[in-house]
Amino acid sequence: MKRVLIFLFLLVAVFSLPYTIRKGDVLRIEVVGYPDLTRDCAVDIEGAITFPYVGRVKVEGLSVDQVTELLKERLSRSFSEPEVIVSLQQIAPRNVYVSGVVNRVVDMGMEDLTVSKLLSLLSGDIDTSLDLSSVDLSKVKVLRDGRVFELDLSSLLWGEAPEKDVVLQENDQVILPEKSYTEFVKVVGAVAKPGIYPYRKEMTLLDAIAEAGGTTQESSGKIIVLSKDKTVEISEKDLYQKNLLLKPGDTVHVQKIDERFAYVVGAVARPGMYTFSREESLTLKNLVAKAGGISVENRYVEKVLITRDGKTTEYTPEVLDENVQLNVGDVVEIKKYEETRVYVSGYVTRPGVYEISPKESVTLEKLLSMAGGFRGSVEEIDSIVITRDGSVVEISPDKLDFPVKPGDIVNVKEFIPKKAYILGYVRSPGLYAFGKSEAFTLRNLIAKAGGFIDESQVVSVKLSGKEYSPEEIVEKDIPLEDGVFVYVEKYTDRFVYIVGDNAVRNGRMSFAKDEPFTLSTALKKYGVEDFSLVKSLSLLRDGEEKSFDPEKILTEDVPLRTGDTILVKTIQTKRVYFTGDVYGYVDFAKDEDITLEKALARFGKIQKKYIAGLKVHSNGKVQELAEITDLPLEDGAVVEVDVKEAVRVYVDGFVKVPQMVVFEPDESALLDRAIVKAGGYKEDALFEAGNVVVLRNGSEITVSQNQLSFFELKDGDLVYVKYTERPHVYVFGEGITNTLVTFKDEETPTLRNVLGKVGGIKSTGSSRIVVVSPDGEKKEVDYEDVINTGGPVLESGSVVFVPLETENFAYVVGEVVRPGAYELKGDVTLLKLIAQAGGLSNWALKTKVILRRGENEIAYDFTNIDEVQKVKIEPGDVVYVPPVETNYVYVLGNVKTPGIVKVDRYSTVFDVVMRAGGFTDRAATNRIFLFKGGPQGEVTVCDLSGVLSGKGGGVNPNVAPGDVVFVPDNPLIQVTEALSIVNTVINTISNVKDFMGW
């Protein structure tokens, strides 16, 4: 209901005030009489809109009426007295950002809003339900353009107006701090004023006891300091000599005479000191209950340690269920296992980190079930590789009873099926994959392709330089090699086109293998038994017309060529023949005048708008026409029609479906429509579409985003949509929203703006903020400094981490799947840490992963698994994975300019071939080899023939730095032959992977 009222208020404000256009508003623009020009135009970050026939025009700060007049004036250059209607379709929000106790974006609408009014709205909002008593109203802050306004709004709690208030402006950040006790020490027991006291930097035990009024006569002389990670006992008489430094959250217990108490630390909900009345039993079970119970499942508890009078006794976890008696002052530690993690990656539904207990018997089958099972069937699994303590075990996917242990790294490897191409005279030519249980033979491949279309028409089956007859294939099942190319050769059809009086047989005429390919045979097949009845006979070949005497054909027969056109006339009516892209004829009466316009109208099979050009053949002469005119024609004239063809362009790059797109002859082949046909731009959190490059006749044309709707494409163009990286920062940690934060061009990525976008830091987070730059440099920033000064301006790709009050974290930045901060549980190796970060990306420099520890820096080679799985990670370490130093691939073979081509994250095989000048005439476009990472890497056979023919489809994968693309001239070449050629071409480099830094 509240949202409805706010919207109504906005409408009233807009129509009653002289509203001026703002960035983010959406204008509906209509031109009366031209419905195709109607647009919803968003005002961009520069305050401008783009409209057809007007282009880009700035409208920010203008009223709706002013925009209307401006568009009228601009459109009048192309239209006569245009009538323009401009309306405000959507108003951009006027947001303020609230963080702290609540995290909320509030649209102020058009009214003035003070901070106190904002708090009133939030406290009355059902969705927010802000409790003002939980807010430290004495320290409310407003951040605006680098300035900080601190307000004391405490009077709101007793219903009075505050002395100082602030009218909010768009993009203000309002911080509502929580009443918090995170920065405290707790002093209890035999002191004058037990309680919670603020922690100060370098606060000592003596300082804390002094704050609490000193010890009392009830003190036994023993003082216990209980921290998160340890317990320290000190005598009161040694307090001045051993003045212990405290940490935030410590508890100081001054033991009373005859006081009954015990301490519990470790894996409990609330570690600390607990007292017992004389009626309560001082037992282990009661102590754990007072501490909120065990914080982990019992199976993760390794042991229980009880320290008494300086001596520690170890117990099994089962003691937690027993009624063990404790003594006053006992310290109980519930220790959980340090290593409980198993890392699962590869071909499973949910790869990640899973916890198991070392004392459990967990099989591989159970672990894979926790990870959601295989992503496909068992048939799709090649093997399962387990890395444990430096050794590697490979297991079959049907042997899942293997026991796994904490610390194992399990990688489920997908089975890569063997593939073979089959083209030619089969029912379903294409690329076929074979499962593990399928026989990889020629007979099975032909069966998968639906068999021969007509076995009697098969000349041979070509395979690896050999030829087989259909009979040989039936007798012997021939094994295949992976990636092989099979071609089923059919008898080559010989044909001519024939036009004449026999309307039923006009058109294409084919000849069987055993038929003579001559003019006399064509006439007989056409139904002419008596050649003396033929009035005229002519042959069109290569644009020339040649006449023959029909009665001499039997004695002086004429050999034909495939594609010839034969014109036969046997009757006495006037006739005009059509050939070229259409076939047929039209008749006229003997006394009727014949013109081109009449002939086309009577023919009726093609609209004039689809005609690209005409040639008129008459009496051995040829007349070319650029446009249709009412040209007189003679009896027997032949009109050769050239029909406009569709425009075919290939769209690649930052689009959802890279493919060949086709514009029909009556479609406008505009660049923006081509992108829409390719599915539109990709949706990506880190990247957005940039300029578009059109490759045409070997040259590049760059088109900006605001010109896409005006740029006309030509047949054969390659459209490549570039992308730009959005400024972004990764945010992780305690008491803060863990997310990816992106910025618009006009926004400054200061640390304060980052925190504002994620709603600030809650009370559970630390006041220390760790910032790790994209190149791995780490620095700490104080939260108060950020609030007051805005903090540093962050580089795109930085990691912002708000830690717990512990240093048990390591940081991973650079070319990994999930950069961020990761808590170290147990012994974590460099290999495990990278696995937690999702693994290395395709663009990682695998041979130089940098580990920074303090002032030291060490580079590791991730191609050497034995090395990296022995490197132990320590708290505070920063791992930086740099990008490859040379983002290039080799394009070799039958391309116009072979060599090195620069690539980006969305480059495909077709894209790099086009950047290498395109294919030569000899290129085998249906058998292109992609060597991943260099000649010794995995091989993919790519088929781009469909792309070039406009049919789309095929195999066109993405490429990455270090790849080699080889375009052969022989469609029958095998992988081993191609590899030999590639190695010869780059014989100066022993391995492209080394050159590329992989």
Residue pairs with C-beta under 8 A, 6 or more apart in sequence:
2 125
6 107
6 109
9 109
9 110
9 111
10 91
10 109
10 110
13 19
13 109
13 110
13 111
14 88
14 91
14 110
17 110
18 63
19 63
19 64
19 88
20 60
20 61
20 62
20 63
21 27
21 43
21 47
21 59
21 60
21 61
21 62
21 63
21 64
21 67
22 43
22 60
22 91
22 92
23 43
23 44
23 45
23 46
23 47
23 60
23 92
24 42
24 43
24 92
24 93
25 42
25 43
25 88
25 90
25 91
25 92
26 40
26 41
26 42
26 43
26 88
26 89
26 90
27 40
27 41
27 43
27 49
27 59
27 64
27 67
27 86
27 87
27 88
27 89
28 38
28 39
28 40
28 41
28 85
28 86
28 87
28 88
28 89
29 37
29 38
29 39
29 40
29 41
29 51
29 71
29 84
29 85
29 86
30 37
30 38
30 84
30 85
30 86
31 37
31 38
31 75
31 79
31 82
31 83
31 84
31 85
32 82
32 83
32 84
32 85
33 83
34 79
34 82
37 51
37 52
37 53
39 51
39 52
40 89
41 49
41 50
41 51
42 49
43 49
43 59
43 60
43 92
45 744
45 745
45 746
46 58
46 60
47 58
47 59
47 60
47 61
48 56
48 57
48 58
48 59
48 60
49 56
49 57
49 59
50 56
50 57
50 706
51 57
51 71
52 709
52 710
53 74
53 75
53 77
53 78
53 79
54 71
54 74
54 75
55 706
56 706
57 70
57 71
57 74
59 67
59 70
62 70
64 86
64 87
64 88
67 86
68 84
68 85
68 86
71 84
71 86
72 82
72 83
72 84
75 82
75 84
76 82
93 107
94 107
94 108
94 109
94 110
94 170
95 105
95 106
95 107
95 108
95 170
95 171
96 105
96 106
96 108
96 113
96 118
96 168
96 169
96 170
96 171
96 172
96 173
96 174
97 104
97 105
97 106
97 171
97 172
97 173
97 174
97 756
97 757
97 759
98 104
98 105
98 106
98 118
98 122
98 173
98 174
98 176
98 759
99 173
99 174
99 175
99 176
99 755
99 756
99 758
99 759
99 760
100 135
100 175
100 176
100 177
100 178
100 759
100 760
100 762
101 130
101 131
101 134
101 135
101 176
101 177
101 178
102 122
102 128
102 130
102 176
103 737
103 758
103 759
103 760
104 122
104 128
104 759
106 118
106 121
106 122
108 168
108 170
112 167
112 168
113 121
113 167
113 168
114 165
114 166
114 167
114 168
115 140
115 142
115 151
115 153
115 165
115 166
115 168
115 174
116 153
116 156
116 161
116 162
116 165
118 168
118 174
119 130
119 132
119 135
119 153
119 156
119 176
122 128
122 130
123 129
123 130
123 131
123 132
130 176
132 156
132 157
133 157
134 178
134 179
135 176
135 177
135 178
135 179
136 176
136 177
136 178
136 179
136 180
137 152
137 153
137 154
137 156
137 157
138 152
138 153
138 154
139 150
139 152
139 177
140 150
140 151
140 152
140 153
140 174
140 175
140 176
140 177
141 148
141 149
141 150
141 151
141 174
141 175
141 177
141 787
142 148
142 149
142 151
142 166
142 168
142 172
142 173
142 174
142 175
143 172
143 173
143 174
143 175
143 752
143 756
143 787
143 790
144 169
144 171
144 172
144 173
146 789
146 790
148 787
148 788
149 166
151 162
151 164
151 165
151 166
152 162
152 163
152 164
153 162
153 165
154 162
155 161
155 162
155 163
156 162
168 174
173 752
173 756
175 760
175 787
178 762
178 763
180 763
181 196
182 248
182 249
182 763
182 764
183 198
183 199
183 248
183 767
184 196
184 197
184 198
184 199
184 248
184 249
185 196
185 197
185 199
185 203
185 208
185 246
185 248
185 249
185 250
185 251
185 252
186 195
186 196
186 197
186 250
186 251
186 252
187 193
187 194
187 195
187 197
187 208
187 209
187 211
187 212
187 251
187 252
187 254
188 194
188 251
188 252
188 253
188 254
188 273
189 219
189 252
189 253
189 254
189 255
189 256
189 259
190 215
190 216
190 217
190 218
190 219
190 220
190 254
190 255
190 256
190 257
190 259
191 209
191 212
191 213
191 214
191 215
191 216
191 254
192 212
192 213
192 214
192 215
192 216
193 211
193 212
193 213
194 212
195 212
197 208
197 211
197 212
199 246
199 247
199 248
199 249
200 207
202 245
203 245
203 246
204 243
204 244
204 245
204 246
205 223
205 225
205 234
205 239
205 243
205 244
205 245
205 246
205 252
206 239
206 240
206 243
207 246
208 246
208 250
208 252
209 215
209 223
209 239
209 252
209 254
212 252
215 236
215 254
218 256
218 257
218 259
219 236
219 254
219 255
219 256
219 257
220 255
220 256
220 257
220 259
221 235
221 236
221 237
221 255
222 233
222 234
222 235
222 236
222 254
222 255
222 329
223 233
223 234
223 235
223 236
223 239
223 252
223 253
223 254
223 255
224 231
224 232
224 233
224 234
224 252
224 253
224 255
224 263
224 273
224 329
225 231
225 232
225 233
225 234
225 244
225 246
225 250
225 251
225 252
225 253
226 250
226 251
226 252
226 253
226 263
226 265
226 271
226 272
226 273
227 247
227 249
227 250
228 247
228 249
228 265
228 271
228 805
228 806
229 265
229 806
230 265
231 263
231 265
231 307
231 331
232 244
234 242
234 244
236 254
246 252
247 805
248 805
249 805
251 272
251 273
253 261
253 263
253 273
255 261
255 329
259 275
259 328
260 275
260 276
260 277
260 278
260 280
260 282
260 328
261 273
261 274
261 275
261 276
261 328
261 329
262 273
262 274
262 276
262 282
262 287
262 326
262 327
262 328
262 329
262 330
262 331
262 332
263 272
263 273
263 274
263 329
263 330
263 331
263 332
264 271
264 272
264 274
264 287
264 288
264 290
264 291
264 331
264 332
264 333
264 334
265 271
265 331
265 332
265 333
265 334
266 332
266 333
266 334
266 335
266 336
267 294
267 295
267 296
267 300
267 301
267 334
267 335
267 336
268 288
268 291
268 292
268 293
268 294
268 295
268 334
269 291
269 292
269 293
269 294
269 295
270 291
270 292
271 291
272 291
274 287
274 290
274 291
276 282
276 286
280 286
281 323
281 325
282 325
282 326
282 327
282 328
283 323
283 324
283 325
283 326
284 304
284 306
284 319
284 320
284 322
284 323
284 324
284 325
284 326
284 332
285 320
285 321
285 322
285 323
285 324
287 326
287 332
288 294
288 320
288 332
288 334
294 301
294 320
294 334
296 336
297 357
298 317
298 320
299 357
299 359
299 360
300 336
300 337
300 340
300 355
300 357
301 317
301 320
301 334
301 335
301 336
301 337
302 317
302 335
302 336
302 337
302 338
302 358
303 314
303 315
303 316
303 317
303 335
304 314
304 315
304 316
304 317
304 319
304 320
304 332
304 333
304 334
304 335
305 312
305 313
305 314
305 315
305 332
305 333
305 335
306 312
306 313
306 315
306 324
306 326
306 330
306 331
306 332
306 333
307 313
307 330
307 331
307 332
307 333
308 327
308 329
308 330
308 331
315 324
320 334
326 332
337 357
337 358
337 406
337 826
338 825
338 826
338 827
339 358
339 406
339 407
339 825
339 826
339 827
340 355
340 356
340 357
340 358
340 406
340 825
340 826
341 353
341 354
341 355
341 406
341 407
341 825
341 826
341 832
342 353
342 354
342 355
342 356
342 367
342 404
342 405
342 406
342 407
342 408
342 409
342 410
343 352
343 353
343 408
343 409
343 410
343 832
343 835
343 836
344 351
344 352
344 353
344 354
344 367
344 368
344 370
344 371
344 410
344 412
345 351
345 409
345 410
345 411
345 412
345 835
345 839
346 410
346 411
346 412
346 413
346 414
347 374
347 375
347 376
347 380
347 381
347 412
347 413
347 414
348 368
348 371
348 372
348 373
348 374
348 375
348 412
349 371
349 372
349 373
349 374
349 375
350 371
350 372
351 371
352 371
353 835
353 836
354 367
354 370
354 371
355 406
356 362
356 367
356 404
356 405
356 406
357 406
358 405
358 406
361 403
362 403
362 404
363 400
363 401
363 402
363 403
363 404
364 384
364 386
364 395
364 400
364 401
364 402
364 403
364 404
364 410
365 400
365 401
367 404
367 410
368 374
368 400
368 410
368 412
374 380
374 381
374 397
374 412
375 414
376 414
378 397
378 398
379 415
379 435
379 436
379 437
380 414
380 415
381 397
381 412
381 413
381 414
381 415
382 397
382 413
382 414
382 415
382 416
383 394
383 395
383 396
383 397
383 413
384 394
384 395
384 396
384 397
384 410
384 411
384 412
384 413
385 392
385 393
385 394
385 395
385 410
385 411
385 413
386 392
386 393
386 394
386 395
386 402
386 404
386 408
386 409
386 410
386 411
387 408
387 409
387 411
387 831
387 865
387 869
388 405
388 407
388 408
388 409
389 407
390 866
390 869
390 870
392 865
393 402
395 402
397 412
404 410
406 826
407 826
407 827
407 832
409 831
409 832
409 835
409 869
415 435
415 436
416 938
417 433
417 434
417 435
417 436
418 433
418 434
418 440
418 480
418 482
419 431
419 432
419 433
419 434
419 482
419 483
419 941
420 431
420 432
420 434
420 440
420 445
420 480
420 482
420 483
420 484
420 485
420 486
421 430
421 431
421 432
421 483
421 484
421 485
421 486
421 926
421 927
421 941
421 943
422 429
422 430
422 432
422 445
422 446
422 448
422 449
422 486
422 487
422 488
423 429
423 430
423 485
423 486
423 487
423 488
423 926
423 971
424 486
424 487
424 488
424 489
424 490
425 452
425 453
425 454
425 457
425 458
425 488
425 489
425 490
426 446
426 449
426 450
426 451
426 452
426 453
426 488
427 449
427 450
427 451
427 452
427 453
428 448
428 449
428 450
429 449
430 449
431 941
431 943
431 955
432 445
432 448
432 449
434 440
434 444
438 444
439 477
440 479
440 480
440 482
441 477
441 478
441 479
441 480
442 461
442 463
442 468
442 473
442 477
442 478
442 479
442 480
442 486
443 473
443 474
443 477
443 478
444 477
445 480
445 486
446 452
446 461
446 473
446 486
446 488
452 458
452 470
452 488
453 490
455 470
457 490
457 491
458 470
458 488
458 489
458 490
459 489
459 490
459 491
460 467
460 468
460 469
460 489
461 467
461 468
461 469
461 470
461 473
461 486
461 487
461 488
461 489
462 486
462 487
462 488
462 489
462 972
463 478
463 480
463 484
463 485
463 486
463 487
463 972
464 481
464 484
464 972
464 974
465 972
468 478
480 486
481 974
481 975
482 975
483 939
483 941
483 974
483 975
484 974
485 926
485 927
485 941
485 971
485 972
485 973
485 974
487 971
487 972
491 513
493 510
493 511
494 510
494 511
494 517
494 560
494 562
495 508
495 509
495 510
495 511
495 562
495 563
496 508
496 509
496 522
496 560
496 562
496 563
496 564
496 565
496 566
497 507
497 508
497 509
497 563
497 564
497 565
497 566
497 579
497 583
498 505
498 506
498 507
498 509
498 522
498 526
498 565
498 566
498 567
498 568
499 506
499 565
499 566
499 567
499 568
499 577
499 578
499 579
499 583
499 584
499 585
499 638
500 506
500 526
500 566
500 567
500 568
500 569
500 570
500 585
501 568
501 569
501 570
501 571
501 575
502 526
502 527
502 568
503 584
505 525
505 526
505 527
506 583
506 584
506 585
507 583
509 522
509 525
509 526
511 517
511 521
515 521
517 559
517 560
518 557
518 558
518 559
518 560
519 537
519 539
519 548
519 553
519 557
519 558
519 559
519 560
519 566
520 531
520 553
520 554
520 557
520 558
522 560
522 566
523 531
523 534
523 537
523 550
523 553
523 566
523 568
526 566
526 568
528 534
528 568
528 570
531 550
531 551
531 553
531 554
532 550
532 551
533 570
534 550
534 568
534 569
534 570
535 569
535 570
535 571
535 572
536 547
536 550
536 567
536 568
536 569
536 636
537 547
537 548
537 549
537 550
537 553
537 566
537 567
537 568
537 569
538 545
538 546
538 547
538 548
538 566
538 567
538 638
539 545
539 546
539 547
539 548
539 558
539 564
539 565
539 566
539 567
540 564
540 565
540 566
540 567
540 579
540 617
540 638
540 640
541 561
541 564
541 565
543 615
543 622
544 622
545 567
545 617
545 620
545 622
545 638
547 620
548 558
565 579
567 577
567 636
567 638
569 575
569 636
572 590
573 587
573 588
573 589
573 590
574 587
574 588
574 589
574 590
574 592
574 594
574 635
575 585
575 586
575 587
575 588
575 635
575 636
576 585
576 586
576 588
576 594
576 599
576 633
576 635
576 636
576 637
576 638
576 639
577 584
577 585
577 636
577 637
577 638
577 639
578 584
578 585
578 586
578 599
578 603
578 605
578 638
578 639
578 640
578 641
579 638
579 639
579 640
579 641
580 615
580 639
580 640
580 641
580 642
580 643
581 606
581 641
581 642
581 643
582 603
582 605
582 606
582 641
582 643
584 603
584 605
586 599
586 602
586 603
588 594
588 598
588 635
593 632
594 632
594 633
594 634
594 635
594 637
595 630
595 631
595 632
595 633
596 614
596 616
596 625
596 628
596 629
596 630
596 631
596 632
596 633
596 639
597 628
597 629
597 630
599 633
599 639
600 606
600 608
600 628
600 639
606 641
606 643
608 628
609 665
609 666
610 643
610 644
610 665
610 666
611 628
611 641
611 642
611 643
611 644
612 642
612 643
612 644
612 645
613 624
613 625
613 626
613 642
614 624
614 625
614 628
614 639
614 640
614 641
614 642
615 622
615 623
615 624
615 625
615 639
615 640
615 642
616 622
616 623
616 625
616 631
616 633
616 637
616 638
616 639
616 640
617 637
617 638
617 639
617 640
618 633
618 634
618 636
618 637
618 638
619 634
623 631
625 631
633 639
643 665
644 665
645 665
645 715
646 662
646 663
646 664
646 665
646 715
646 950
647 662
647 663
647 667
647 669
647 713
647 714
647 715
648 660
648 661
648 662
648 663
648 715
648 716
648 950
649 660
649 661
649 663
649 669
649 674
649 713
649 714
649 715
649 716
649 717
649 718
649 719
650 658
650 659
650 660
650 661
650 717
650 718
650 719
650 910
650 914
650 947
651 658
651 659
651 660
651 661
651 674
651 675
651 677
651 678
651 719
651 721
652 658
652 718
652 719
652 720
652 721
652 906
652 908
652 910
652 911
653 692
653 719
653 720
653 721
653 722
653 723
653 906
653 907
653 911
654 681
654 682
654 684
654 687
654 689
654 690
654 721
654 722
654 723
654 906
655 675
655 678
655 679
655 680
655 681
655 682
655 721
656 678
656 679
656 680
656 681
656 682
656 683
657 678
657 679
658 678
658 908
658 910
658 956
659 678
659 947
659 952
660 946
660 947
660 950
660 951
660 952
661 674
661 677
661 678
662 950
663 669
663 673
663 674
663 713
667 673
668 712
669 712
669 713
669 714
670 708
670 709
670 710
670 711
670 712
670 713
671 692
671 694
671 703
671 707
671 708
671 709
671 711
671 712
671 713
671 719
672 708
672 709
674 713
674 719
675 681
675 692
675 708
675 719
675 721
681 688
681 689
681 721
682 689
682 723
682 906
684 723
685 726
685 728
685 740
685 742
686 725
686 726
686 728
686 740
686 742
687 723
687 724
687 725
687 726
687 905
688 723
688 724
688 726
689 705
689 721
689 722
689 723
689 724
690 705
690 721
690 722
690 723
690 724
691 702
691 703
691 704
691 705
691 722
692 702
692 703
692 704
692 705
692 708
692 719
692 720
692 721
692 722
693 700
693 701
693 702
693 703
693 719
693 720
693 722
694 700
694 701
694 703
694 711
694 713
694 717
694 718
694 719
694 720
695 701
695 717
695 718
695 720
695 914
695 915
696 714
696 716
696 717
696 718
698 896
698 917
698 918
703 711
713 719
718 911
718 914
720 911
720 914
722 904
723 904
723 905
723 906
725 796
726 742
726 743
726 796
727 742
727 743
727 747
727 749
727 796
728 740
728 741
728 742
728 743
728 796
728 797
729 740
729 741
729 743
729 749
729 754
729 794
729 796
729 797
729 798
729 799
729 800
730 740
730 741
730 797
730 798
730 799
730 800
730 819
730 820
731 737
731 738
731 739
731 740
731 741
731 754
731 758
731 799
731 800
731 801
732 738
732 799
732 800
732 801
732 802
732 820
732 821
733 765
733 766
733 800
733 801
733 802
733 803
733 821
734 764
734 765
734 766
734 802
734 803
734 804
735 761
735 762
735 763
735 764
735 765
735 766
735 802
736 755
736 758
736 759
736 760
736 761
736 762
736 765
736 802
737 758
737 759
739 758
741 754
741 757
741 758
743 749
743 753
747 753
748 793
749 793
749 794
749 796
750 790
750 791
750 792
750 793
750 794
751 769
751 771
751 781
751 786
751 790
751 791
751 792
751 794
751 800
752 786
752 787
752 790
752 791
753 790
754 794
754 800
755 761
755 786
755 800
761 769
761 783
761 802
765 802
766 783
766 802
766 803
766 804
766 805
767 782
767 783
767 784
768 780
768 781
768 782
768 783
768 802
768 803
769 780
769 781
769 782
769 783
769 786
769 791
769 800
769 801
769 802
770 778
770 779
770 780
770 781
770 800
770 801
770 802
770 803
770 811
770 821
771 778
771 779
771 780
771 781
771 792
771 794
771 798
771 799
771 800
771 801
772 778
772 798
772 799
772 801
772 811
772 813
772 821
772 878
773 794
773 795
773 797
773 798
773 813
774 795
774 796
774 797
774 798
774 813
774 814
775 813
775 814
775 880
775 882
776 811
776 813
776 814
776 850
776 852
776 878
776 879
776 880
777 878
778 811
778 852
778 876
778 878
781 791
781 792
785 791
794 800
797 813
797 819
798 813
799 811
799 813
799 819
799 820
799 821
801 809
801 811
801 820
801 821
803 809
803 821
806 875
807 875
807 876
808 823
808 824
808 875
809 821
809 822
809 823
809 824
809 875
809 876
810 821
810 822
810 824
810 828
810 833
810 873
810 874
810 875
810 876
810 877
810 878
810 879
811 820
811 821
811 822
811 877
811 878
811 879
812 819
812 820
812 821
812 822
812 833
812 834
812 836
812 837
812 878
812 879
812 881
813 819
813 878
813 879
813 880
813 881
814 844
814 879
814 880
814 881
814 882
814 883
815 840
815 841
815 843
815 844
815 845
815 881
815 882
815 883
816 834
816 837
816 838
816 839
816 840
816 841
816 844
816 881
817 837
817 838
817 839
817 840
817 841
818 837
818 838
819 837
820 837
822 828
822 833
822 836
822 837
824 873
824 874
824 875
827 872
828 836
828 872
828 873
829 868
829 869
829 870
829 871
829 872
829 873
830 849
830 851
830 860
830 868
830 869
830 871
830 872
830 873
830 879
831 865
831 868
831 869
831 871
832 869
832 873
833 873
833 879
834 840
834 849
834 862
834 868
834 879
834 881
840 846
840 849
840 862
840 881
841 881
842 960
843 883
843 884
843 887
843 905
843 960
843 961
844 862
844 881
844 882
844 883
844 884
845 881
845 882
845 883
845 884
845 885
845 997
845 998
846 861
846 862
846 863
846 997
846 998
847 861
847 862
847 863
847 997
847 998
848 859
848 860
848 861
848 882
848 997
849 859
849 860
849 861
849 862
849 868
849 879
849 880
849 881
849 882
850 857
850 858
850 859
850 860
850 879
850 880
850 881
850 882
851 857
851 858
851 859
851 860
851 871
851 873
851 877
851 878
851 879
852 877
852 878
852 879
852 880
853 874
853 876
853 877
853 878
854 876
860 867
860 868
860 871
861 867
861 868
862 868
863 998
873 879
884 961
884 962
884 996
884 997
884 998
885 996
885 997
886 961
886 995
886 996
886 997
887 902
887 903
887 904
887 961
888 900
888 901
888 902
888 903
888 961
888 996
889 900
889 901
889 903
889 907
889 912
889 959
889 960
889 961
889 962
889 963
889 964
889 965
890 899
890 900
890 901
890 963
890 964
890 965
890 986
890 992
891 898
891 899
891 900
891 901
891 912
891 913
891 915
891 916
891 965
891 967
892 898
892 964
892 965
892 966
892 967
892 981
892 982
892 985
892 986
893 923
893 966
893 967
893 968
893 969
893 981
894 919
894 920
894 922
894 923
894 924
894 967
894 968
894 969
895 913
895 916
895 917
895 918
895 919
895 920
895 923
895 967
896 916
896 917
896 918
896 919
896 920
897 916
897 917
898 916
899 916
901 912
901 915
901 916
902 915
903 911
903 912
903 959
903 960
903 961
905 958
906 958
907 958
907 959
908 956
908 957
908 958
908 959
909 928
909 930
909 942
909 944
909 956
909 957
909 959
909 965
910 944
910 947
910 956
911 959
912 959
912 965
913 919
913 928
913 944
913 965
913 967
919 925
919 948
919 967
920 969
922 969
923 967
923 968
923 969
924 967
924 968
924 969
924 970
924 971
924 973
925 943
925 944
925 945
925 948
925 967
926 943
926 944
926 945
926 971
927 941
927 943
927 968
927 971
927 973
928 941
928 942
928 943
928 944
928 965
928 966
928 967
928 968
929 939
929 940
929 941
929 942
929 965
929 966
929 968
929 975
929 978
929 982
930 939
930 940
930 941
930 942
930 957
930 959
930 963
930 964
930 965
931 937
931 938
931 939
931 963
931 964
931 965
931 966
931 979
931 982
932 938
932 939
932 940
932 960
932 963
933 960
933 962
933 963
933 992
933 993
933 996
933 998
934 962
934 963
934 964
934 991
934 992
934 993
934 996
934 998
935 964
935 979
935 982
935 983
935 986
935 991
935 992
936 991
936 993
937 963
937 993
939 975
939 979
940 955
940 957
941 955
941 975
942 954
942 955
942 956
942 957
943 954
943 955
944 954
944 955
944 956
945 954
946 952
946 953
946 954
947 953
947 954
947 956
959 965
961 996
961 998
962 992
962 993
962 995
962 996
962 997
962 998
964 982
964 986
964 992
966 978
966 981
966 982
968 978
968 981
986 992
989 995
